[in-house]
Amino acid sequence: MAQDLSEKELLRMEVEQLRKEVKNPRAPISKTGKEIKDYVEAQAGSDPLLRGVPEDKNPFKEKGTCVIS
């Protein structure tokens, strides 16, 4: 699609995108980093990747064995 557009059209699209991005609220990483860290630590107790899945609730648990004779 971009190949069909002229350079002027591509630049216009880029300027429109930058105008949208400049309206986004920004926050310092010193604040947002702490918020993300606190959230991750608060959710760690219920994270199955950290705690594992109980055998009785594991949908991928092998139901039986396969015997080839």
PyMOL Python script that loads the backbone (N, CA, C, O; Angstrom):
from pymol import cmd

cmd.read_pdbstr("""\
ATOM      1  N   MET A   1       0.818  -1.183   0.000  1.00  0.00           N
ATOM      2  CA  MET A   1       0.000   0.000   0.000  1.00  0.00           C
ATOM      3  C   MET A   1       0.864   1.249   0.000  1.00  0.00           C
ATOM      4  O   MET A   1       0.591   2.192  -0.743  1.00  0.00           O
ATOM      5  N   ALA A   2       1.900   1.265   0.825  1.00  0.00           N
ATOM      6  CA  ALA A   2       2.754   2.442   0.918  1.00  0.00           C
ATOM      7  C   ALA A   2       3.487   2.699  -0.399  1.00  0.00           C
ATOM      8  O   ALA A   2       3.883   3.827  -0.691  1.00  0.00           O
ATOM      9  N   GLN A   3       3.658   1.653  -1.174  1.00  0.00           N
ATOM     10  CA  GLN A   3       4.350   1.817  -2.451  1.00  0.00           C
ATOM     11  C   GLN A   3       3.504   2.613  -3.434  1.00  0.00           C
ATOM     12  O   GLN A   3       4.047   3.255  -4.333  1.00  0.00           O
ATOM     13  N   ASP A   4       2.184   2.580  -3.279  1.00  0.00           N
ATOM     14  CA  ASP A   4       1.287   3.281  -4.179  1.00  0.00           C
ATOM     15  C   ASP A   4       1.144   4.761  -3.833  1.00  0.00           C
ATOM     16  O   ASP A   4       0.600   5.529  -4.627  1.00  0.00           O
ATOM     17  N   LEU A   5       1.620   5.167  -2.669  1.00  0.00           N
ATOM     18  CA  LEU A   5       1.465   6.546  -2.232  1.00  0.00           C
ATOM     19  C   LEU A   5       2.682   7.370  -2.621  1.00  0.00           C
ATOM     20  O   LEU A   5       3.806   6.870  -2.667  1.00  0.00           O
ATOM     21  N   SER A   6       2.431   8.641  -2.898  1.00  0.00           N
ATOM     22  CA  SER A   6       3.547   9.534  -3.220  1.00  0.00           C
ATOM     23  C   SER A   6       4.269   9.924  -1.935  1.00  0.00           C
ATOM     24  O   SER A   6       3.771   9.696  -0.832  1.00  0.00           O
ATOM     25  N   GLU A   7       5.430  10.504  -2.094  1.00  0.00           N
ATOM     26  CA  GLU A   7       6.210  10.917  -0.920  1.00  0.00           C
ATOM     27  C   GLU A   7       5.443  11.947  -0.107  1.00  0.00           C
ATOM     28  O   GLU A   7       5.491  11.936   1.123  1.00  0.00           O
ATOM     29  N   LYS A   8       4.738  12.833  -0.792  1.00  0.00           N
ATOM     30  CA  LYS A   8       3.957  13.869  -0.111  1.00  0.00           C
ATOM     31  C   LYS A   8       2.846  13.231   0.729  1.00  0.00           C
ATOM     32  O   LYS A   8       2.600  13.667   1.854  1.00  0.00           O
ATOM     33  N   GLU A   9       2.185  12.223   0.205  1.00  0.00           N
ATOM     34  CA  GLU A   9       1.124  11.550   0.949  1.00  0.00           C
ATOM     35  C   GLU A   9       1.684  10.801   2.152  1.00  0.00           C
ATOM     36  O   GLU A   9       1.084  10.796   3.227  1.00  0.00           O
ATOM     37  N   LEU A  10       2.842  10.167   1.960  1.00  0.00           N
ATOM     38  CA  LEU A  10       3.480   9.468   3.076  1.00  0.00           C
ATOM     39  C   LEU A  10       3.858  10.431   4.194  1.00  0.00           C
ATOM     40  O   LEU A  10       3.666  10.134   5.373  1.00  0.00           O
ATOM     41  N   LEU A  11       4.393  11.581   3.817  1.00  0.00           N
ATOM     42  CA  LEU A  11       4.756  12.585   4.817  1.00  0.00           C
ATOM     43  C   LEU A  11       3.514  13.126   5.523  1.00  0.00           C
ATOM     44  O   LEU A  11       3.543  13.375   6.728  1.00  0.00           O
ATOM     45  N   ARG A  12       2.438  13.305   4.785  1.00  0.00           N
ATOM     46  CA  ARG A  12       1.195  13.773   5.384  1.00  0.00           C
ATOM     47  C   ARG A  12       0.686  12.756   6.409  1.00  0.00           C
ATOM     48  O   ARG A  12       0.244  13.131   7.495  1.00  0.00           O
ATOM     49  N   MET A  13       0.751  11.475   6.060  1.00  0.00           N
ATOM     50  CA  MET A  13       0.330  10.433   6.996  1.00  0.00           C
ATOM     51  C   MET A  13       1.200  10.428   8.250  1.00  0.00           C
ATOM     52  O   MET A  13       0.706  10.245   9.363  1.00  0.00           O
ATOM     53  N   GLU A  14       2.485  10.627   8.056  1.00  0.00           N
ATOM     54  CA  GLU A  14       3.403  10.646   9.199  1.00  0.00           C
ATOM     55  C   GLU A  14       3.100  11.824  10.115  1.00  0.00           C
ATOM     56  O   GLU A  14       3.112  11.675  11.337  1.00  0.00           O
ATOM     57  N   VAL A  15       2.831  12.984   9.544  1.00  0.00           N
ATOM     58  CA  VAL A  15       2.506  14.171  10.344  1.00  0.00           C
ATOM     59  C   VAL A  15       1.200  13.945  11.109  1.00  0.00           C
ATOM     60  O   VAL A  15       1.098  14.320  12.277  1.00  0.00           O
ATOM     61  N   GLU A  16       0.211  13.341  10.467  1.00  0.00           N
ATOM     62  CA  GLU A  16      -1.049  13.051  11.149  1.00  0.00           C
ATOM     63  C   GLU A  16      -0.817  12.112  12.335  1.00  0.00           C
ATOM     64  O   GLU A  16      -1.386  12.306  13.410  1.00  0.00           O
ATOM     65  N   GLN A  17       0.015  11.104  12.134  1.00  0.00           N
ATOM     66  CA  GLN A  17       0.318  10.166  13.217  1.00  0.00           C
ATOM     67  C   GLN A  17       1.035  10.870  14.359  1.00  0.00           C
ATOM     68  O   GLN A  17       0.731  10.625  15.526  1.00  0.00           O
ATOM     69  N   LEU A  18       1.976  11.734  14.037  1.00  0.00           N
ATOM     70  CA  LEU A  18       2.697  12.470  15.082  1.00  0.00           C
ATOM     71  C   LEU A  18       1.765  13.402  15.842  1.00  0.00           C
ATOM     72  O   LEU A  18       1.923  13.583  17.049  1.00  0.00           O
ATOM     73  N   ARG A  19       0.805  13.990  15.161  1.00  0.00           N
ATOM     74  CA  ARG A  19      -0.170  14.854  15.837  1.00  0.00           C
ATOM     75  C   ARG A  19      -1.017  14.049  16.827  1.00  0.00           C
ATOM     76  O   ARG A  19      -1.346  14.534  17.909  1.00  0.00           O
ATOM     77  N   LYS A  20      -1.364  12.826  16.452  1.00  0.00           N
ATOM     78  CA  LYS A  20      -2.116  11.964  17.363  1.00  0.00           C
ATOM     79  C   LYS A  20      -1.263  11.602  18.573  1.00  0.00           C
ATOM     80  O   LYS A  20      -1.742  11.630  19.706  1.00  0.00           O
ATOM     81  N   GLU A  21      -0.006  11.262  18.331  1.00  0.00           N
ATOM     82  CA  GLU A  21       0.883  10.817  19.410  1.00  0.00           C
ATOM     83  C   GLU A  21       1.205  11.936  20.396  1.00  0.00           C
ATOM     84  O   GLU A  21       1.383  11.681  21.588  1.00  0.00           O
ATOM     85  N   VAL A  22       1.280  13.165  19.910  1.00  0.00           N
ATOM     86  CA  VAL A  22       1.640  14.267  20.806  1.00  0.00           C
ATOM     87  C   VAL A  22       0.517  14.546  21.808  1.00  0.00           C
ATOM     88  O   VAL A  22       0.757  15.166  22.844  1.00  0.00           O
ATOM     89  N   LYS A  23      -0.698  14.100  21.513  1.00  0.00           N
ATOM     90  CA  LYS A  23      -1.820  14.312  22.422  1.00  0.00           C
ATOM     91  C   LYS A  23      -1.852  13.294  23.557  1.00  0.00           C
ATOM     92  O   LYS A  23      -2.546  13.503  24.553  1.00  0.00           O
ATOM     93  N   ASN A  24      -1.115  12.200  23.422  1.00  0.00           N
ATOM     94  CA  ASN A  24      -1.090  11.175  24.467  1.00  0.00           C
ATOM     95  C   ASN A  24      -0.437  11.723  25.731  1.00  0.00           C
ATOM     96  O   ASN A  24       0.616  12.358  25.668  1.00  0.00           O
ATOM     97  N   PRO A  25      -1.069  11.476  26.883  1.00  0.00           N
ATOM     98  CA  PRO A  25      -0.440  11.937  28.132  1.00  0.00           C
ATOM     99  C   PRO A  25       0.846  11.156  28.397  1.00  0.00           C
ATOM    100  O   PRO A  25       0.931   9.959  28.119  1.00  0.00           O
ATOM    101  N   ARG A  26       1.825  11.841  28.930  1.00  0.00           N
ATOM    102  CA  ARG A  26       3.113  11.212  29.212  1.00  0.00           C
ATOM    103  C   ARG A  26       3.395  11.308  30.696  1.00  0.00           C
ATOM    104  O   ARG A  26       2.972  12.255  31.359  1.00  0.00           O
ATOM    105  N   ALA A  27       4.110  10.325  31.213  1.00  0.00           N
ATOM    106  CA  ALA A  27       4.475  10.301  32.624  1.00  0.00           C
ATOM    107  C   ALA A  27       5.929   9.865  32.721  1.00  0.00           C
ATOM    108  O   ALA A  27       6.400   9.100  31.880  1.00  0.00           O
ATOM    109  N   PRO A  28       6.634  10.332  33.715  1.00  0.00           N
ATOM    110  CA  PRO A  28       8.039   9.944  33.863  1.00  0.00           C
ATOM    111  C   PRO A  28       8.161   8.455  34.221  1.00  0.00           C
ATOM    112  O   PRO A  28       7.326   7.905  34.939  1.00  0.00           O
ATOM    113  N   ILE A  29       9.196   7.834  33.717  1.00  0.00           N
ATOM    114  CA  ILE A  29       9.407   6.402  33.956  1.00  0.00           C
ATOM    115  C   ILE A  29       9.640   6.118  35.438  1.00  0.00           C
ATOM    116  O   ILE A  29       9.359   5.015  35.908  1.00  0.00           O
ATOM    117  N   SER A  30      10.147   7.094  36.172  1.00  0.00           N
ATOM    118  CA  SER A  30      10.351   6.880  37.608  1.00  0.00           C
ATOM    119  C   SER A  30       9.018   6.609  38.309  1.00  0.00           C
ATOM    120  O   SER A  30       8.982   5.887  39.306  1.00  0.00           O
ATOM    121  N   LYS A  31       7.941   7.171  37.807  1.00  0.00           N
ATOM    122  CA  LYS A  31       6.613   6.949  38.392  1.00  0.00           C
ATOM    123  C   LYS A  31       5.975   5.690  37.814  1.00  0.00           C
ATOM    124  O   LYS A  31       5.496   4.841  38.565  1.00  0.00           O
ATOM    125  N   THR A  32       5.962   5.563  36.508  1.00  0.00           N
ATOM    126  CA  THR A  32       5.279   4.434  35.878  1.00  0.00           C
ATOM    127  C   THR A  32       6.000   3.119  36.149  1.00  0.00           C
ATOM    128  O   THR A  32       5.359   2.076  36.275  1.00  0.00           O
ATOM    129  N   GLY A  33       7.317   3.159  36.238  1.00  0.00           N
ATOM    130  CA  GLY A  33       8.075   1.944  36.527  1.00  0.00           C
ATOM    131  C   GLY A  33       7.712   1.379  37.886  1.00  0.00           C
ATOM    132  O   GLY A  33       7.556   0.168  38.040  1.00  0.00           O
ATOM    133  N   LYS A  34       7.577   2.255  38.871  1.00  0.00           N
ATOM    134  CA  LYS A  34       7.197   1.811  40.217  1.00  0.00           C
ATOM    135  C   LYS A  34       5.782   1.253  40.207  1.00  0.00           C
ATOM    136  O   LYS A  34       5.513   0.246  40.863  1.00  0.00           O
ATOM    137  N   GLU A  35       4.869   1.891  39.472  1.00  0.00           N
ATOM    138  CA  GLU A  35       3.488   1.404  39.396  1.00  0.00           C
ATOM    139  C   GLU A  35       3.431   0.020  38.751  1.00  0.00           C
ATOM    140  O   GLU A  35       2.697  -0.851  39.217  1.00  0.00           O
ATOM    141  N   ILE A  36       4.195  -0.184  37.693  1.00  0.00           N
ATOM    142  CA  ILE A  36       4.224  -1.490  37.028  1.00  0.00           C
ATOM    143  C   ILE A  36       4.795  -2.546  37.962  1.00  0.00           C
ATOM    144  O   ILE A  36       4.257  -3.650  38.052  1.00  0.00           O
ATOM    145  N   LYS A  37       5.873  -2.220  38.653  1.00  0.00           N
ATOM    146  CA  LYS A  37       6.497  -3.159  39.588  1.00  0.00           C
ATOM    147  C   LYS A  37       5.520  -3.542  40.694  1.00  0.00           C
ATOM    148  O   LYS A  37       5.401  -4.720  41.030  1.00  0.00           O
ATOM    149  N   ASP A  38       4.823  -2.566  41.261  1.00  0.00           N
ATOM    150  CA  ASP A  38       3.851  -2.837  42.324  1.00  0.00           C
ATOM    151  C   ASP A  38       2.712  -3.722  41.811  1.00  0.00           C
ATOM    152  O   ASP A  38       2.267  -4.630  42.513  1.00  0.00           O
ATOM    153  N   TYR A  39       2.245  -3.461  40.600  1.00  0.00           N
ATOM    154  CA  TYR A  39       1.159  -4.260  40.019  1.00  0.00           C
ATOM    155  C   TYR A  39       1.599  -5.707  39.808  1.00  0.00           C
ATOM    156  O   TYR A  39       0.869  -6.639  40.146  1.00  0.00           O
ATOM    157  N   VAL A  40       2.782  -5.888  39.253  1.00  0.00           N
ATOM    158  CA  VAL A  40       3.282  -7.240  38.989  1.00  0.00           C
ATOM    159  C   VAL A  40       3.449  -8.006  40.293  1.00  0.00           C
ATOM    160  O   VAL A  40       3.080  -9.178  40.379  1.00  0.00           O
ATOM    161  N   GLU A  41       3.993  -7.362  41.290  1.00  0.00           N
ATOM    162  CA  GLU A  41       4.176  -8.026  42.581  1.00  0.00           C
ATOM    163  C   GLU A  41       2.834  -8.364  43.222  1.00  0.00           C
ATOM    164  O   GLU A  41       2.708  -9.407  43.863  1.00  0.00           O
ATOM    165  N   ALA A  42       1.830  -7.504  43.062  1.00  0.00           N
ATOM    166  CA  ALA A  42       0.512  -7.760  43.635  1.00  0.00           C
ATOM    167  C   ALA A  42      -0.183  -8.927  42.931  1.00  0.00           C
ATOM    168  O   ALA A  42      -0.938  -9.664  43.564  1.00  0.00           O
ATOM    169  N   GLN A  43       0.060  -9.102  41.636  1.00  0.00           N
ATOM    170  CA  GLN A  43      -0.594 -10.146  40.860  1.00  0.00           C
ATOM    171  C   GLN A  43       0.194 -11.460  40.856  1.00  0.00           C
ATOM    172  O   GLN A  43      -0.301 -12.467  40.350  1.00  0.00           O
ATOM    173  N   ALA A  44       1.384 -11.468  41.397  1.00  0.00           N
ATOM    174  CA  ALA A  44       2.253 -12.651  41.334  1.00  0.00           C
ATOM    175  C   ALA A  44       1.626 -13.869  42.009  1.00  0.00           C
ATOM    176  O   ALA A  44       1.875 -14.996  41.581  1.00  0.00           O
ATOM    177  N   GLY A  45       0.824 -13.674  43.044  1.00  0.00           N
ATOM    178  CA  GLY A  45       0.229 -14.799  43.754  1.00  0.00           C
ATOM    179  C   GLY A  45      -0.755 -15.594  42.916  1.00  0.00           C
ATOM    180  O   GLY A  45      -0.947 -16.786  43.159  1.00  0.00           O
ATOM    181  N   SER A  46      -1.380 -14.961  41.940  1.00  0.00           N
ATOM    182  CA  SER A  46      -2.370 -15.664  41.121  1.00  0.00           C
ATOM    183  C   SER A  46      -1.860 -15.940  39.705  1.00  0.00           C
ATOM    184  O   SER A  46      -2.638 -16.322  38.831  1.00  0.00           O
ATOM    185  N   ASP A  47      -0.578 -15.753  39.479  1.00  0.00           N
ATOM    186  CA  ASP A  47      -0.012 -15.965  38.145  1.00  0.00           C
ATOM    187  C   ASP A  47       0.350 -17.436  37.958  1.00  0.00           C
ATOM    188  O   ASP A  47       1.225 -17.955  38.650  1.00  0.00           O
ATOM    189  N   PRO A  48      -0.329 -18.113  37.014  1.00  0.00           N
ATOM    190  CA  PRO A  48      -0.044 -19.543  36.831  1.00  0.00           C
ATOM    191  C   PRO A  48       1.352 -19.818  36.278  1.00  0.00           C
ATOM    192  O   PRO A  48       1.865 -20.926  36.439  1.00  0.00           O
ATOM    193  N   LEU A  49       1.968 -18.850  35.641  1.00  0.00           N
ATOM    194  CA  LEU A  49       3.324 -19.065  35.144  1.00  0.00           C
ATOM    195  C   LEU A  49       4.339 -19.079  36.287  1.00  0.00           C
ATOM    196  O   LEU A  49       5.393 -19.705  36.174  1.00  0.00           O
ATOM    197  N   LEU A  50       4.027 -18.399  37.373  1.00  0.00           N
ATOM    198  CA  LEU A  50       4.931 -18.373  38.524  1.00  0.00           C
ATOM    199  C   LEU A  50       4.617 -19.485  39.517  1.00  0.00           C
ATOM    200  O   LEU A  50       5.532 -20.078  40.087  1.00  0.00           O
ATOM    201  N   ARG A  51       3.338 -19.774  39.729  1.00  0.00           N
ATOM    202  CA  ARG A  51       2.928 -20.747  40.738  1.00  0.00           C
ATOM    203  C   ARG A  51       2.705 -22.132  40.167  1.00  0.00           C
ATOM    204  O   ARG A  51       2.781 -23.120  40.897  1.00  0.00           O
ATOM    205  N   GLY A  52       2.438 -22.222  38.907  1.00  0.00           N
ATOM    206  CA  GLY A  52       2.095 -23.507  38.315  1.00  0.00           C
ATOM    207  C   GLY A  52       0.591 -23.723  38.357  1.00  0.00           C
ATOM    208  O   GLY A  52      -0.132 -23.002  39.044  1.00  0.00           O
ATOM    209  N   VAL A  53       0.137 -24.706  37.628  1.00  0.00           N
ATOM    210  CA  VAL A  53      -1.288 -25.025  37.556  1.00  0.00           C
ATOM    211  C   VAL A  53      -1.522 -26.297  38.357  1.00  0.00           C
ATOM    212  O   VAL A  53      -0.797 -27.276  38.179  1.00  0.00           O
ATOM    213  N   PRO A  54      -2.524 -26.301  39.242  1.00  0.00           N
ATOM    214  CA  PRO A  54      -2.820 -27.530  39.990  1.00  0.00           C
ATOM    215  C   PRO A  54      -3.160 -28.672  39.030  1.00  0.00           C
ATOM    216  O   PRO A  54      -3.792 -28.452  37.997  1.00  0.00           O
ATOM    217  N   GLU A  55      -2.744 -29.877  39.373  1.00  0.00           N
ATOM    218  CA  GLU A  55      -2.959 -31.031  38.501  1.00  0.00           C
ATOM    219  C   GLU A  55      -4.425 -31.241  38.154  1.00  0.00           C
ATOM    220  O   GLU A  55      -4.744 -31.623  37.028  1.00  0.00           O
ATOM    221  N   ASP A  56      -5.325 -30.997  39.106  1.00  0.00           N
ATOM    222  CA  ASP A  56      -6.746 -31.230  38.843  1.00  0.00           C
ATOM    223  C   ASP A  56      -7.367 -30.187  37.928  1.00  0.00           C
ATOM    224  O   ASP A  56      -8.451 -30.413  37.389  1.00  0.00           O
ATOM    225  N   LYS A  57      -6.701 -29.042  37.738  1.00  0.00           N
ATOM    226  CA  LYS A  57      -7.234 -27.989  36.875  1.00  0.00           C
ATOM    227  C   LYS A  57      -6.434 -27.821  35.590  1.00  0.00           C
ATOM    228  O   LYS A  57      -6.710 -26.915  34.803  1.00  0.00           O
ATOM    229  N   ASN A  58      -5.465 -28.666  35.374  1.00  0.00           N
ATOM    230  CA  ASN A  58      -4.615 -28.575  34.199  1.00  0.00           C
ATOM    231  C   ASN A  58      -5.331 -29.180  32.985  1.00  0.00           C
ATOM    232  O   ASN A  58      -5.537 -30.393  32.942  1.00  0.00           O
ATOM    233  N   PRO A  59      -5.714 -28.352  31.993  1.00  0.00           N
ATOM    234  CA  PRO A  59      -6.427 -28.897  30.835  1.00  0.00           C
ATOM    235  C   PRO A  59      -5.519 -29.705  29.910  1.00  0.00           C
ATOM    236  O   PRO A  59      -6.024 -30.420  29.044  1.00  0.00           O
ATOM    237  N   PHE A  60      -4.217 -29.617  30.061  1.00  0.00           N
ATOM    238  CA  PHE A  60      -3.279 -30.307  29.183  1.00  0.00           C
ATOM    239  C   PHE A  60      -2.695 -31.567  29.821  1.00  0.00           C
ATOM    240  O   PHE A  60      -1.799 -32.197  29.259  1.00  0.00           O
ATOM    241  N   LYS A  61      -3.204 -31.926  30.988  1.00  0.00           N
ATOM    242  CA  LYS A  61      -2.721 -33.116  31.679  1.00  0.00           C
ATOM    243  C   LYS A  61      -3.049 -34.351  30.850  1.00  0.00           C
ATOM    244  O   LYS A  61      -4.138 -34.465  30.288  1.00  0.00           O
ATOM    245  N   GLU A  62      -2.097 -35.272  30.782  1.00  0.00           N
ATOM    246  CA  GLU A  62      -2.316 -36.497  30.023  1.00  0.00           C
ATOM    247  C   GLU A  62      -3.375 -37.331  30.716  1.00  0.00           C
ATOM    248  O   GLU A  62      -3.303 -37.578  31.919  1.00  0.00           O
ATOM    249  N   LYS A  63      -4.353 -37.758  29.946  1.00  0.00           N
ATOM    250  CA  LYS A  63      -5.468 -38.517  30.501  1.00  0.00           C
ATOM    251  C   LYS A  63      -5.089 -39.974  30.733  1.00  0.00           C
ATOM    252  O   LYS A  63      -5.631 -40.623  31.627  1.00  0.00           O
ATOM    253  N   GLY A  64      -4.189 -40.474  29.958  1.00  0.00           N
ATOM    254  CA  GLY A  64      -3.771 -41.867  30.105  1.00  0.00           C
ATOM    255  C   GLY A  64      -2.441 -42.067  29.420  1.00  0.00           C
ATOM    256  O   GLY A  64      -1.804 -41.114  28.971  1.00  0.00           O
ATOM    257  N   THR A  65      -2.035 -43.303  29.346  1.00  0.00           N
ATOM    258  CA  THR A  65      -0.764 -43.595  28.699  1.00  0.00           C
ATOM    259  C   THR A  65      -1.016 -44.281  27.371  1.00  0.00           C
ATOM    260  O   THR A  65      -2.087 -44.842  27.141  1.00  0.00           O
ATOM    261  N   CYS A  66      -0.046 -44.231  26.523  1.00  0.00           N
ATOM    262  CA  CYS A  66      -0.132 -44.873  25.217  1.00  0.00           C
ATOM    263  C   CYS A  66       0.864 -46.030  25.218  1.00  0.00           C
ATOM    264  O   CYS A  66       2.046 -45.856  25.515  1.00  0.00           O
ATOM    265  N   VAL A  67       0.364 -47.201  24.882  1.00  0.00           N
ATOM    266  CA  VAL A  67       1.215 -48.383  24.856  1.00  0.00           C
ATOM    267  C   VAL A  67       1.246 -48.910  23.423  1.00  0.00           C
ATOM    268  O   VAL A  67       0.208 -49.203  22.828  1.00  0.00           O
ATOM    269  N   ILE A  68       2.435 -49.022  22.895  1.00  0.00           N
ATOM    270  CA  ILE A  68       2.587 -49.569  21.550  1.00  0.00           C
ATOM    271  C   ILE A  68       3.170 -50.962  21.689  1.00  0.00           C
ATOM    272  O   ILE A  68       4.229 -51.149  22.289  1.00  0.00           O
ATOM    273  N   SER A  69       2.467 -51.942  21.126  1.00  0.00           N
ATOM    274  CA  SER A  69       2.962 -53.312  21.255  1.00  0.00           C
ATOM    275  C   SER A  69       3.184 -53.938  19.899  1.00  0.00           C
ATOM    276  O   SER A  69       3.601 -55.093  19.814  1.00  0.00           O
TER     277      SER A  69
END
""", "prot")
cmd.dss("prot")
cmd.show_as("cartoon", "prot")
cmd.util.cbc("prot")
cmd.orient("prot")
